[in-house]
């Protein structure tokens, strides 16, 4: 007879398996923006192919601001 821990582990394993299956099905990457959504500069082709919306400089600045205010 399964105890509560076995039931919980089976449930968690099932949820992980379902999420992994969903991710594998959603591998289609949409093309990114032609121009950065922040500064308006042209996006490099490699970033567009990966689906990014911000240029490298704006993405770095966004991450820096997030890090500054994350601990407040």
N, C-alpha and C positions, 0 to 999 in steps of 0.2 A: 504494500500500500504506500502511495506517495505521500510525503509529508508536505507542509506548507512551502518549505524551501524548494523542493523539487517542482512543485506546481509553479512557483514564482520563476524559477530558472527556465522552465519550459515556455512560460508566457514571454519572458524577455527574449529568449532565443527566437521565438516566432515573430516577435515585433521587429527584431533586428533583421531577420531574413526578409520580411515584407518590405522594409525600408530599403534594403540593398537592392532588391528586385526593382523597386520603383526608380531608384537612381540609375540603374543600368538601362532602363527603358527611356529615361529622360536625358540621354547623352547628346541630343541634338543641341548645338550651340547656335544661338541667334547671332547674327552679325552685329557688331557694336556700332556706336555712333560715328558718323563721318567727321563730326567736330566735337570737341570736348564740351560737355554740358556745363562746365564751370567757366572756362576762359574763352571758349570759342575757337581755339587753335585747331588746325587739322590734326586728326588722329593718325598715328603711325599705322600702316597696314597690318602689322602683326597684332597690335592691340585690338583693332577692329575685328580681325578674324577670331579672336578669343572672346569677343562679346563685351569688351569694356566700354564704359561710358565716359570715363575721365582719362585725360592724358597722365603720363607718369608724374609730372610735377604736381598737378592738382590732386592726384590720388595720394601722393606722399604728404601733401599739406593736410588733406582730410584725415589721414591716419594720425598725423602729428597732433591735430586738434583733438581727436578722439582720445588719444593717450593722455593729453594734458588734463582733460576734464573727466577722465574715467575714475579718478580717485577722489573726486569732490562729492 
